[in-house]
């Protein structure tokens, strides 16, 4: 069986891999993380300096803990200074309003009392960074004066409304059959209370994907990678149909999408949040942290297959196809079974000359570079593909909006070397230190599987020894080949053209270099 694939891009040699191919099929660097942390601290220091130079909107005395403080309110922050006799000028603290998502009047109420009660002061709810995570924190400003507290409450509420960029009308789509049917529980327990607490936010729960989206300021999906992929494809396609844009040159989707992770791997969510945490995802949505993200379009015979973030051909597609035949198994067992069985079909023997793969890259407009060889797996990814299994991502040198995708190829090698490569994918370094792993930054890719014409050595039985790249030898041009596109199994027969579309969709989240790792690969 012959494979032909072409690539368009800059040809950057990254020596990378389909880093947790099996992880996406079914379903650290400390220096980089330190750099992101320092960058965030630098921005916060700049904001605090601007806060100090702004005009004071309100000034008052509040109690923080057991001590009284002089509290100042500007248009961007709340600052306080202790006024106790022993420390007349400090200590002090500040809170940026951009991190505040709700303010409430704190009252003393008796058991069973649902309204009214003596005023105790204000409670400001804000999001604190703990690495990639966002955690809810509360700042209590205590003052028994009802008029004074109400004035501060109304003023802070108006300032939060004037910040802009925060969604006011959310349409929430929940996949009830997501991983272990956890989506409904995740939303009710972790997300709904935060959405209810946020000011000026209207939330509706919907079942139809795209009906009534024109009335929404944002859409939120609660589910796994499959739900996210379907909704992203639908939003992009709907935008082109509504605007009359050509499908091959799609227009950017203006409606931001929020992703609440409730799947088994949640690769897209981890790529934009850095962690698989519904609270972090919800706070990014409430605070209006929006990123523009690259996407790909997949074409076959001039027809659009779908829009998506990643595709895998070879080991990634075969293992997913194996898993899809055993949907009755629990997801983790199904994943492990599919990976082990697909690995068992690898052979250390090289393929015959009748099975070839041609690789072409486009470095300039209409300039294609062609390579050829034997490959165990080919991946094209427009996002890093972070997950708990692969904290550095499937494509560590790819960013969310760099205008290119990572073409990652694993050449023919022995089963032992391939397993070593898979086992190293979860390591903080060295994932790419294999001579059979290559990566290129590309803007377009063509992949063409070609069937091997009849050979006397071919057997009608299922080939094993001749299948060193896990590709079943095709007996006719009518054979189809399994693709793993965003974790969804797609069978395609002919050449596939993949093009990168820069900044095509808006997602709630933040730029992250590395995901939290809390699980290890147990299938190998």
LUMVEX-23400 format. One record per residue (C-alpha): residue number from 1; residue in one letter; x, y, z. Coordinates in steps of 0.02 Angstrom, whole numbers, always signed. Layout:
// residues N
setor	drenro	east	north	up
NUM	A	X	Y	Z
...
***
This chain:
// residues 524
setor	drenro	east	north	up
1	X	+0	+0	+0
2	X	+69	+168	-47
3	X	+39	+332	+41
4	X	+58	+502	-34
5	X	+50	+659	+69
6	X	+97	+838	+34
7	X	+132	+980	+150
8	X	+132	+1168	+135
9	X	+227	+1275	+259
10	X	+390	+1345	+319
11	X	+479	+1178	+333
12	X	+541	+1210	+510
13	X	+624	+1049	+571
14	X	+561	+1027	+751
15	X	+596	+840	+774
16	X	+429	+815	+857
17	X	+295	+680	+868
18	X	+117	+638	+881
19	X	+144	+652	+1065
20	X	+5	+549	+1149
21	X	-69	+487	+990
22	X	-164	+353	+1086
23	X	-229	+485	+1207
24	X	-311	+584	+1068
25	X	-359	+426	+975
26	X	-491	+391	+1100
27	X	-545	+504	+1167
28	X	+392	+1025	+1586
29	X	+472	+1128	+1537
30	X	+497	+1227	+1698
31	X	+582	+1369	+1608
32	X	+433	+1401	+1498
33	X	+312	+1393	+1643
34	X	+423	+1512	+1742
35	X	+424	+1631	+1594
36	X	+235	+1632	+1585
37	X	+225	+1662	+1772
38	X	+348	+1808	+1764
39	X	+255	+1884	+1616
40	X	+92	+1879	+1714
41	X	+176	+1960	+1866
42	X	+248	+2097	+1755
43	X	+76	+2138	+1686
44	X	+4	+2142	+1861
45	X	+140	+2262	+1921
46	X	+105	+2377	+1774
47	X	-81	+2375	+1813
48	X	-49	+2414	+1996
49	X	+62	+2562	+1951
50	X	-76	+2630	+1841
51	X	-199	+2601	+1982
52	X	-94	+2707	+2100
53	X	-93	+2853	+1977
54	X	-281	+2853	+1946
55	X	-408	+2969	+2023
56	X	-497	+2903	+2177
57	X	-681	+2865	+2149
58	X	-725	+2822	+2330
59	X	-634	+2818	+2496
60	X	-692	+2741	+2658
61	X	-651	+2646	+2816
62	X	-680	+2458	+2815
63	X	-626	+2317	+2926
64	X	-522	+2179	+2846
65	X	-510	+2036	+2968
66	X	-497	+2114	+3140
67	X	-411	+2278	+3091
68	X	-476	+2438	+3014
69	X	-409	+2494	+2845
70	X	-416	+2649	+2737
71	X	-490	+2583	+2574
72	X	-477	+2674	+2406
73	X	-578	+2633	+2250
74	X	-520	+2686	+2076
75	X	-588	+2636	+1907
76	X	-469	+2487	+1896
77	X	-431	+2428	+2073
78	X	-470	+2424	+2259
79	X	-324	+2464	+2375
80	X	-313	+2466	+2565
81	X	-193	+2523	+2700
82	X	-195	+2477	+2883
83	X	-232	+2623	+3001
84	X	-194	+2535	+3165
85	X	-89	+2640	+3286
86	X	+59	+2521	+3284
87	X	+66	+2522	+3093
88	X	-2	+2691	+3037
89	X	+60	+2673	+2857
90	X	+44	+2488	+2821
91	X	+33	+2349	+2777
92	X	-63	+2378	+2615
93	X	-142	+2276	+2477
94	X	-228	+2295	+2309
95	X	-354	+2200	+2205
96	X	-378	+2231	+2019
97	X	-560	+2249	+1967
98	X	-525	+2150	+1809
99	X	-505	+1997	+1923
100	X	-669	+2029	+2015
101	X	-821	+1939	+1945
102	X	-952	+1976	+2079
103	X	-990	+2091	+2225
104	X	-1121	+2057	+2358
105	X	-1189	+2144	+2513
106	X	-1145	+2039	+2664
107	X	-1286	+2024	+2792
108	X	-1319	+1937	+2958
109	X	-1470	+1823	+2945
110	X	-1556	+1704	+3064
111	X	-1584	+1522	+3025
112	X	-1723	+1508	+2895
113	X	-1713	+1692	+2847
114	X	-1696	+1711	+2657
115	X	-1695	+1901	+2640
116	X	-1656	+2057	+2738
117	X	-1544	+2057	+2889
118	X	-1419	+2177	+2965
119	X	-1286	+2243	+2845
120	X	-1109	+2185	+2884
121	X	-1017	+2253	+2732
122	X	-962	+2196	+2558
123	X	-896	+2034	+2487
124	X	-793	+2044	+2326
125	X	-773	+1878	+2234
126	X	-619	+1868	+2126
127	X	-509	+1743	+2033
128	X	-332	+1707	+2091
129	X	-202	+1620	+1982
130	X	-128	+1460	+2054
131	X	-17	+1409	+1909
132	X	-135	+1378	+1763
133	X	-283	+1360	+1880
134	X	-403	+1498	+1928
135	X	-475	+1485	+2103
136	X	-618	+1582	+2180
137	X	-565	+1698	+2322
138	X	-664	+1820	+2430
139	X	-615	+1992	+2495
140	X	-727	+2049	+2638
141	X	-742	+2236	+2672
142	X	-840	+2252	+2834
143	X	-937	+2409	+2878
144	X	-1103	+2413	+2973
145	X	-1165	+2572	+2887
146	X	-1304	+2525	+2767
147	X	-1291	+2685	+2663
148	X	-1102	+2678	+2652
149	X	-1104	+2494	+2601
150	X	-1241	+2520	+2472
151	X	-1146	+2665	+2392
152	X	-991	+2559	+2373
153	X	-1092	+2412	+2309
154	X	-1178	+2513	+2172
155	X	-1016	+2598	+2120
156	X	-915	+2437	+2108
157	X	-1056	+2354	+2013
158	X	-1058	+2497	+1886
159	X	-868	+2490	+1867
160	X	-875	+2302	+1834
161	X	-1008	+2330	+1702
162	X	-900	+2464	+1619
163	X	-750	+2347	+1603
164	X	-823	+2274	+1444
165	X	-779	+2113	+1355
166	X	-875	+2004	+1476
167	X	-1019	+1898	+1410
168	X	-1193	+1950	+1463
169	X	-1301	+1816	+1378
170	X	-1237	+1637	+1378
171	X	-1311	+1491	+1286
172	X	-1254	+1330	+1371
173	X	-1254	+1165	+1277
174	X	-1234	+1008	+1384
175	X	-1192	+837	+1313
176	X	-1282	+720	+1435
177	X	-1194	+565	+1365
178	X	-1019	+634	+1385
179	X	-883	+536	+1477
180	X	-971	+432	+1610
181	X	-1121	+548	+1588
182	X	-1035	+675	+1702
183	X	-1076	+833	+1603
184	X	-1240	+875	+1692
185	X	-1162	+846	+1864
186	X	-1008	+950	+1820
187	X	-1115	+1096	+1763
188	X	-1235	+1094	+1911
189	X	-1102	+1070	+2046
190	X	-956	+1177	+1983
191	X	-1012	+1296	+1846
192	X	-1193	+1348	+1876
193	X	-1157	+1426	+2048
194	X	-1021	+1536	+1973
195	X	-1130	+1589	+1826
196	X	-1272	+1630	+1948
197	X	-1155	+1734	+2056
198	X	-1086	+1838	+1911
199	X	-1167	+2007	+1882
200	X	-1274	+2047	+1731
201	X	-1260	+1873	+1657
202	X	-1411	+1784	+1583
203	X	-1390	+1596	+1557
204	X	-1504	+1480	+1459
205	X	-1485	+1292	+1441
206	X	-1516	+1234	+1263
207	X	-1517	+1070	+1167
208	X	-1513	+1132	+987
209	X	-1336	+1178	+939
210	X	-1354	+1331	+830
211	X	-1533	+1392	+845
212	X	-1550	+1565	+921
213	X	-1362	+1597	+928
214	X	-1387	+1769	+853
215	X	-1463	+1824	+1018
216	X	-1316	+1763	+1122
217	X	-1154	+1851	+1165
218	X	-1066	+1684	+1191
219	X	-1094	+1496	+1178
220	X	-1035	+1371	+1309
221	X	-1018	+1184	+1282
222	X	-1007	+1059	+1425
223	X	-931	+897	+1358
224	X	-777	+814	+1288
225	X	-672	+837	+1132
226	X	-807	+762	+1022
227	X	-937	+890	+1077
228	X	-811	+1032	+1058
229	X	-762	+976	+883
230	X	-942	+963	+825
231	X	-987	+1134	+893
232	X	-831	+1219	+823
233	X	-864	+1145	+652
234	X	-1046	+1199	+661
235	X	-1003	+1377	+714
236	X	-876	+1400	+576
237	X	-989	+1324	+443
238	X	-1139	+1426	+501
239	X	-1037	+1586	+494
240	X	-986	+1554	+314
241	X	-1164	+1514	+261
242	X	-1234	+1668	+348
243	X	-1103	+1785	+273
244	X	-1093	+1704	+102
245	X	-906	+1673	+122
246	X	-814	+1539	+24
247	X	-784	+1382	+125
248	X	-602	+1374	+71
249	X	-573	+1552	+136
250	X	-681	+1555	+292
251	X	-720	+1712	+391
252	X	-676	+1720	+576
253	X	-816	+1668	+694
254	X	-866	+1819	+799
255	X	-960	+1720	+930
256	X	-842	+1665	+1071
257	X	-852	+1485	+1129
258	X	-824	+1429	+1307
259	X	-772	+1249	+1344
260	X	-814	+1164	+1509
261	X	-713	+1001	+1514
262	X	-819	+847	+1546
263	X	-737	+715	+1435
264	X	-601	+585	+1454
265	X	-450	+684	+1391
266	X	-517	+860	+1349
267	X	-368	+905	+1240
268	X	-443	+1066	+1169
269	X	-494	+1125	+1342
270	X	-321	+1089	+1414
271	X	-240	+1180	+1268
272	X	-331	+1343	+1308
273	X	-341	+1326	+1498
274	X	-184	+1229	+1544
275	X	-283	+1118	+1661
276	X	-435	+1004	+1656
277	X	-538	+1102	+1782
278	X	-719	+1161	+1760
279	X	-698	+1303	+1886
280	X	-549	+1375	+1790
281	X	-646	+1362	+1627
282	X	-799	+1446	+1702
283	X	-697	+1591	+1774
284	X	-613	+1623	+1607
285	X	-786	+1636	+1529
286	X	-854	+1753	+1664
287	X	-701	+1867	+1656
288	X	-706	+1873	+1467
289	X	-532	+1803	+1431
290	X	-545	+1772	+1242
291	X	-413	+1699	+1127
292	X	-412	+1687	+937
293	X	-364	+1509	+888
294	X	-309	+1432	+723
295	X	-411	+1294	+642
296	X	-392	+1178	+493
297	X	-508	+1130	+353
298	X	-507	+952	+285
299	X	-549	+920	+102
300	X	-565	+765	-6
301	X	-598	+770	-193
302	X	-639	+955	-180
303	X	-774	+926	-48
304	X	-764	+994	+129
305	X	-754	+853	+256
306	X	-754	+965	+411
307	X	-664	+1102	+506
308	X	-558	+1048	+654
309	X	-399	+1067	+755
310	X	-303	+906	+722
311	X	-293	+748	+619
312	X	-199	+584	+636
313	X	-169	+455	+502
314	X	-89	+286	+533
315	X	-67	+228	+712
316	X	-185	+363	+778
317	X	-322	+318	+655
318	X	-301	+130	+670
319	X	-306	+129	+860
320	X	-462	+238	+860
321	X	-546	+123	+734
322	X	-504	-25	+846
323	X	-578	+63	+998
324	X	-738	+113	+908
325	X	-779	-70	+879
326	X	-784	-98	+1067
327	X	-896	+41	+1129
328	X	-966	-77	+1259
329	X	-802	-69	+1356
330	X	-765	+68	+1484
331	X	-672	+212	+1400
332	X	-506	+187	+1491
333	X	-505	+0	+1458
334	X	-558	+27	+1278
335	X	-415	+150	+1252
336	X	-284	+34	+1328
337	X	-349	-116	+1231
338	X	-345	-23	+1066
339	X	-168	+44	+1094
340	X	-97	-125	+1145
341	X	-181	-217	+1003
342	X	-125	-90	+874
343	X	+51	-98	+943
344	X	+48	-287	+931
345	X	+18	-272	+745
346	X	+177	-172	+721
347	X	+323	-262	+643
348	X	+507	-213	+655
349	X	+532	-262	+473
350	X	+536	-120	+346
351	X	+398	-105	+217
352	X	+427	-163	+40
353	X	+457	-39	-100
354	X	+275	-60	-148
355	X	+220	+42	+3
356	X	+277	+221	-10
357	X	+232	+388	+64
358	X	+267	+551	-25
359	X	+274	+711	+77
360	X	+257	+881	-4
361	X	+274	+1050	+83
362	X	+223	+1221	+22
363	X	+347	+1351	+80
364	X	+282	+1487	-33
365	X	+121	+1512	-126
366	X	+103	+1363	-242
367	X	+277	+1298	-197
368	X	+271	+1120	-133
369	X	+413	+1016	-60
370	X	+397	+828	-79
371	X	+475	+694	+32
372	X	+447	+508	+32
373	X	+466	+367	+157
374	X	+378	+242	+267
375	X	+279	+307	+415
376	X	+197	+232	+568
377	X	+96	+389	+599
378	X	+65	+560	+526
379	X	-13	+702	+627
380	X	-65	+878	+582
381	X	-106	+991	+730
382	X	-149	+1176	+736
383	X	-152	+1178	+927
384	X	-23	+1112	+1052
385	X	-137	+968	+1106
386	X	-103	+980	+1293
387	X	-177	+850	+1411
388	X	-147	+769	+1579
389	X	-58	+628	+1489
390	X	+53	+745	+1386
391	X	+83	+906	+1485
392	X	+198	+974	+1349
393	X	+71	+932	+1216
394	X	+58	+831	+1057
395	X	+143	+974	+966
396	X	+250	+1069	+1094
397	X	+315	+1200	+971
398	X	+144	+1246	+904
399	X	+45	+1391	+975
400	X	-140	+1427	+973
401	X	-129	+1567	+846
402	X	+39	+1562	+756
403	X	-39	+1539	+583
404	X	+34	+1366	+554
405	X	+11	+1185	+603
406	X	+136	+1055	+659
407	X	+159	+913	+535
408	X	+228	+770	+642
409	X	+286	+610	+561
410	X	+349	+449	+640
411	X	+451	+351	+514
412	X	+458	+163	+504
413	X	+551	+89	+653
414	X	+547	-61	+767
415	X	+407	-94	+888
416	X	+528	-74	+1033
417	X	+583	+99	+979
418	X	+405	+153	+944
419	X	+350	+99	+1119
420	X	+498	+193	+1195
421	X	+440	+346	+1101
422	X	+261	+329	+1165
423	X	+320	+304	+1344
424	X	+424	+462	+1336
425	X	+279	+571	+1278
426	X	+228	+610	+1457
427	X	+404	+664	+1507
428	X	+446	+849	+1528
429	X	+591	+837	+1404
430	X	+663	+723	+1272
431	X	+502	+677	+1184
432	X	+580	+719	+1016
433	X	+750	+637	+1040
434	X	+721	+499	+913
435	X	+796	+493	+738
436	X	+632	+428	+665
437	X	+526	+576	+727
438	X	+513	+736	+626
439	X	+407	+893	+633
440	X	+379	+1037	+513
441	X	+282	+1199	+529
442	X	+160	+1200	+382
443	X	+14	+1297	+313
444	X	-57	+1158	+204
445	X	-40	+969	+190
446	X	-90	+840	+61
447	X	-99	+657	+110
448	X	-139	+527	-21
449	X	-152	+342	+24
450	X	-120	+232	-126
451	X	-166	+47	-134
452	X	-33	-80	-179
453	X	-75	-167	-341
454	X	-86	-355	-332
455	X	+69	-447	-281
456	X	+103	-633	-279
457	X	+165	-617	-101
458	X	+4	-540	-38
459	X	-106	-651	+68
460	X	-294	-646	+84
461	X	-274	-665	+270
462	X	-253	-515	+382
463	X	-71	-461	+360
464	X	+39	-449	+513
465	X	+223	-463	+467
466	X	+203	-350	+316
467	X	+112	-219	+417
468	X	+257	-130	+502
469	X	+167	+37	+488
470	X	+2	-33	+555
471	X	-82	+5	+389
472	X	-182	-140	+320
473	X	-127	-174	+143
474	X	-266	-122	+27
475	X	-323	-243	-106
476	X	-413	-116	-215
477	X	-431	+70	-244
478	X	-603	+60	-160
479	X	-524	+35	+12
480	X	-550	+171	+141
481	X	-428	+226	+275
482	X	-468	+275	+454
483	X	-430	+454	+507
484	X	-433	+523	+682
485	X	-498	+701	+663
486	X	-517	+784	+833
487	X	-545	+614	+912
488	X	-683	+569	+789
489	X	-665	+421	+671
490	X	-681	+470	+487
491	X	-657	+346	+344
492	X	-586	+427	+186
493	X	-535	+345	+24
494	X	-443	+476	-78
495	X	-315	+614	-56
496	X	-347	+731	+90
497	X	-300	+915	+83
498	X	-279	+1003	+251
499	X	-263	+1193	+258
500	X	-229	+1303	+409
501	X	-343	+1454	+437
502	X	-264	+1579	+559
503	X	-369	+1646	+702
504	X	-528	+1567	+638
505	X	-621	+1545	+802
506	X	-629	+1633	+971
507	X	-613	+1526	+1128
508	X	-617	+1577	+1311
509	X	-451	+1540	+1395
510	X	-269	+1594	+1411
511	X	-101	+1564	+1328
512	X	-18	+1417	+1416
513	X	+147	+1327	+1389
514	X	+114	+1170	+1489
515	X	-34	+1078	+1561
516	X	-50	+1007	+1735
517	X	-5	+824	+1741
518	X	-99	+718	+1867
519	X	-107	+549	+1781
520	X	+20	+435	+1699
521	X	+6	+316	+1554
522	X	-44	+146	+1619
523	X	-72	+57	+1454
524	X	+111	+23	+1411
***
